[in-house]
Amino acid sequence: MTTTNSLGIFMDHASAHLMEFTADPIETTTINSAFTNIEKTDTLGKSEHTMHNTENHDQLAYNKKLSEVVRNYTDVLLFGPTDAKTELFNFLREDHRFDNIKIQVQPTDKLTENQQHAFVKHHFSHLY
């Protein structure tokens, strides 16, 4: 179980960078989606229908992995340049286990790791 209650997730459809808000320097953990451009090319060669099925299956698995992490926090910030953050937010809202978790979504441009850490610190330091 985690000792802090706040988590920032910088994400797109390929990977999610998880940053726990702590007094110590923030460390980033990465979770990657199984659906890569190589897999997309391979499945698209078979059929577009197969590619979309594979993409949906892998996206569901990616969201489930992230939801298992999110369950351990009370405040979660989803941010990043794509719609992946909104898709995860909607996925989490469909599950009532996440009703008591405060989840916020904020659009950002692409950010370096240091910029991501500063964004998470700035966001959560204003909450406490």
C-alpha positions as CSV (number, residue, x, y, z in Angstrom):
1,M,0.0,0.0,0.0
2,T,1.2,3.5,-0.8
3,T,2.1,6.1,1.8
4,T,1.0,9.1,-0.2
5,N,-2.5,9.7,-1.6
6,S,-1.7,11.6,-4.8
7,L,-0.7,10.3,-8.2
8,G,0.0,12.1,-11.5
9,I,-0.2,10.2,-14.7
10,F,1.3,11.7,-17.9
11,M,-0.1,9.5,-20.7
12,D,-0.8,8.9,-24.3
13,H,-2.0,5.8,-26.1
14,A,1.5,4.2,-26.0
15,S,2.7,4.7,-22.5
16,A,1.8,6.1,-19.1
17,H,4.3,7.8,-16.8
18,L,3.2,7.5,-13.1
19,M,4.5,10.0,-10.6
20,E,3.7,9.8,-6.9
21,F,3.5,13.1,-5.2
22,T,6.0,13.0,-2.3
23,A,8.4,15.3,-0.4
24,D,11.2,13.3,-1.9
25,P,12.3,13.7,-5.5
26,I,9.5,12.3,-7.7
27,E,10.3,9.1,-9.4
28,T,8.6,8.0,-12.6
29,T,7.3,4.5,-13.3
30,T,6.3,3.7,-16.9
31,I,3.5,1.3,-18.0
32,N,3.5,0.6,-21.8
33,S,0.6,-0.4,-23.9
34,A,0.9,-3.7,-25.7
35,F,-0.4,-2.2,-29.0
36,T,2.6,-0.8,-30.8
37,N,3.1,0.5,-34.3
38,I,4.7,-2.8,-35.2
39,E,1.7,-4.7,-34.0
40,K,-0.6,-2.3,-35.9
41,T,1.3,-2.8,-39.1
42,D,1.2,-6.6,-38.7
43,T,-2.5,-6.8,-37.9
44,L,-3.4,-4.3,-40.5
45,G,-1.8,-6.5,-43.1
46,K,-4.3,-9.2,-42.1
47,S,-7.4,-7.0,-42.0
48,E,-8.6,-3.7,-40.7
49,H,-11.2,-5.5,-38.6
50,T,-8.5,-7.6,-36.9
51,M,-6.4,-4.5,-36.3
52,H,-9.3,-2.7,-34.5
53,N,-10.1,-5.8,-32.4
54,T,-6.5,-6.1,-31.4
55,E,-6.2,-2.4,-30.6
56,N,-9.4,-2.4,-28.5
57,H,-8.3,-5.5,-26.6
58,D,-4.8,-4.1,-25.9
59,Q,-6.3,-0.7,-24.9
60,L,-8.6,-2.4,-22.4
61,A,-5.7,-4.3,-20.9
62,Y,-3.7,-1.1,-20.7
63,N,-6.6,0.7,-18.9
64,K,-7.0,-2.2,-16.5
65,K,-3.3,-2.1,-15.6
66,L,-3.6,1.6,-14.9
67,S,-6.8,1.2,-12.9
68,E,-5.1,-1.3,-10.5
69,V,-2.5,1.4,-9.7
70,V,-5.1,4.2,-9.4
71,R,-7.1,2.2,-6.8
72,N,-4.4,2.9,-4.2
73,Y,-4.8,6.7,-4.3
74,T,-7.3,9.3,-3.3
75,D,-6.3,12.1,-5.7
76,V,-5.3,11.4,-9.3
77,L,-4.2,13.8,-12.0
78,L,-4.4,12.6,-15.6
79,F,-2.6,14.8,-18.1
80,G,-1.0,14.6,-21.5
81,P,-1.3,15.6,-25.1
82,T,-3.8,13.0,-26.4
83,D,-7.3,11.8,-25.7
84,A,-5.9,8.8,-23.8
85,K,-6.4,10.6,-20.5
86,T,-10.1,11.2,-21.2
87,E,-10.6,7.6,-22.3
88,L,-9.0,6.4,-19.0
89,F,-11.1,8.8,-17.0
90,N,-14.3,7.5,-18.7
91,F,-13.1,3.9,-18.1
92,L,-12.6,4.6,-14.4
93,R,-15.9,6.4,-14.0
94,E,-17.8,3.3,-15.3
95,D,-16.4,1.3,-12.3
96,H,-18.0,2.3,-9.0
97,R,-14.8,1.3,-7.1
98,F,-13.4,4.6,-8.2
99,D,-16.3,6.8,-7.0
100,N,-14.4,8.0,-3.9
101,I,-11.2,8.9,-5.8
102,K,-10.9,12.5,-7.0
103,I,-9.7,12.2,-10.6
104,Q,-8.9,15.3,-12.6
105,V,-8.1,15.6,-16.3
106,Q,-5.9,18.4,-17.7
107,P,-4.6,18.7,-21.3
108,T,-1.0,19.5,-21.8
109,D,1.6,19.6,-24.6
110,K,4.3,17.1,-24.7
111,L,6.5,17.5,-21.6
112,T,9.9,16.4,-20.6
113,E,10.3,14.3,-17.5
114,N,11.4,17.4,-15.4
115,Q,8.4,19.4,-16.7
116,Q,6.1,16.5,-15.8
117,H,7.5,16.4,-12.2
118,A,7.1,20.2,-11.9
119,F,3.5,20.0,-13.2
120,V,2.6,17.3,-10.7
121,K,4.3,19.2,-7.8
122,H,2.5,22.4,-8.8
123,H,-0.9,20.8,-9.1
124,F,-0.8,18.8,-5.8
125,S,1.0,21.5,-3.7
126,H,-2.0,23.8,-4.3
127,L,-4.4,21.1,-3.0
128,Y,-2.7,20.7,0.4
